[in-house]
């Protein structure tokens, strides 16, 4: 059996992106390019085509807010922030992540 390591990594990362986005925005507001840069610095390769649908979905769920701000370089930027509902969701994700890590560690013993 040949395993496509990059495909496996990609699928695992996709499942964690919403959690990562909320974690980033829990620290401070950010615009899309800044979120992508932060994810890339952490080793998650994300393109705008992947990020924008997630931001829209989280906004539509009430987890994110946004505001427009003038930019010194180019058009205004849309800054995303986490809402109270988003903080609740992040808290649930934190707990779920801890449970998942514990379960995996138990299974690997």
Secondary structure, 3 states (H helix, E strand, C coil): CCCCHHHHHHHHHHHHHHHHHHHHHHHCCEEHHHHHHHHHHCCCCCCHHHHHHHHHHHHHCCCEEEEEECCCCCCCEEEEEECHHHHHHHHHHHHHHHHHHHHHHHHHC
